[in-house]
Amino acid sequence: MKTYAVVLYESADDVASRAPAHYPAHKARLDEFHAAGDLIMVGTFGDPQAQGSMAVFTSREAAEKFVGDDPFVLNGVVRRHEIRDWNETYS
């Protein structure tokens, strides 16, 4: 069984007005972690404003490193985040 780290982001109330200014730097960080093999997948839920987004990392260490310097976290695009360990049963 493989353990991954899931990052859950809760969007700030003003995410629609805040996100565009910080998206290029956030996307560059996503690309960097994906290219390094640390980020498996990322995306928003049906209504990003109400439901937020999720990313799956290969390890808790990678998830913590990503969140620690993510422009969305640093600039208030994300109100709250949570990192959960996730055990894959089937792939």
Secondary structure as a PSIPRED ss2 file (coil, helix, strand):
# PSIPRED VFORMAT (PSIPRED V4.0)

   1 M C   1.000  0.000  0.000
   2 K E   0.000  0.000  1.000
   3 T E   0.000  0.000  1.000
   4 Y E   0.000  0.000  1.000
   5 A E   0.000  0.000  1.000
   6 V E   0.000  0.000  1.000
   7 V E   0.000  0.000  1.000
   8 L E   0.000  0.000  1.000
   9 Y E   0.000  0.000  1.000
  10 E E   0.000  0.000  1.000
  11 S E   0.000  0.000  1.000
  12 A C   1.000  0.000  0.000
  13 D C   1.000  0.000  0.000
  14 D C   1.000  0.000  0.000
  15 V H   0.000  1.000  0.000
  16 A H   0.000  1.000  0.000
  17 S H   0.000  1.000  0.000
  18 R H   0.000  1.000  0.000
  19 A H   0.000  1.000  0.000
  20 P H   0.000  1.000  0.000
  21 A H   0.000  1.000  0.000
  22 H H   0.000  1.000  0.000
  23 Y H   0.000  1.000  0.000
  24 P H   0.000  1.000  0.000
  25 A H   0.000  1.000  0.000
  26 H H   0.000  1.000  0.000
  27 K H   0.000  1.000  0.000
  28 A H   0.000  1.000  0.000
  29 R H   0.000  1.000  0.000
  30 L H   0.000  1.000  0.000
  31 D H   0.000  1.000  0.000
  32 E H   0.000  1.000  0.000
  33 F H   0.000  1.000  0.000
  34 H H   0.000  1.000  0.000
  35 A H   0.000  1.000  0.000
  36 A C   1.000  0.000  0.000
  37 G C   1.000  0.000  0.000
  38 D C   1.000  0.000  0.000
  39 L E   0.000  0.000  1.000
  40 I E   0.000  0.000  1.000
  41 M E   0.000  0.000  1.000
  42 V E   0.000  0.000  1.000
  43 G E   0.000  0.000  1.000
  44 T E   0.000  0.000  1.000
  45 F C   1.000  0.000  0.000
  46 G C   1.000  0.000  0.000
  47 D C   1.000  0.000  0.000
  48 P H   0.000  1.000  0.000
  49 Q H   0.000  1.000  0.000
  50 A H   0.000  1.000  0.000
  51 Q H   0.000  1.000  0.000
  52 G C   1.000  0.000  0.000
  53 S E   0.000  0.000  1.000
  54 M E   0.000  0.000  1.000
  55 A E   0.000  0.000  1.000
  56 V E   0.000  0.000  1.000
  57 F E   0.000  0.000  1.000
  58 T C   1.000  0.000  0.000
  59 S C   1.000  0.000  0.000
  60 R H   0.000  1.000  0.000
  61 E H   0.000  1.000  0.000
  62 A H   0.000  1.000  0.000
  63 A H   0.000  1.000  0.000
  64 E H   0.000  1.000  0.000
  65 K H   0.000  1.000  0.000
  66 F H   0.000  1.000  0.000
  67 V H   0.000  1.000  0.000
  68 G H   0.000  1.000  0.000
  69 D C   1.000  0.000  0.000
  70 D C   1.000  0.000  0.000
  71 P H   0.000  1.000  0.000
  72 F H   0.000  1.000  0.000
  73 V H   0.000  1.000  0.000
  74 L H   0.000  1.000  0.000
  75 N C   1.000  0.000  0.000
  76 G C   1.000  0.000  0.000
  77 V C   1.000  0.000  0.000
  78 V E   0.000  0.000  1.000
  79 R E   0.000  0.000  1.000
  80 R E   0.000  0.000  1.000
  81 H E   0.000  0.000  1.000
  82 E E   0.000  0.000  1.000
  83 I E   0.000  0.000  1.000
  84 R E   0.000  0.000  1.000
  85 D E   0.000  0.000  1.000
  86 W E   0.000  0.000  1.000
  87 N E   0.000  0.000  1.000
  88 E E   0.000  0.000  1.000
  89 T C   1.000  0.000  0.000
  90 Y C   1.000  0.000  0.000
  91 S C   1.000  0.000  0.000
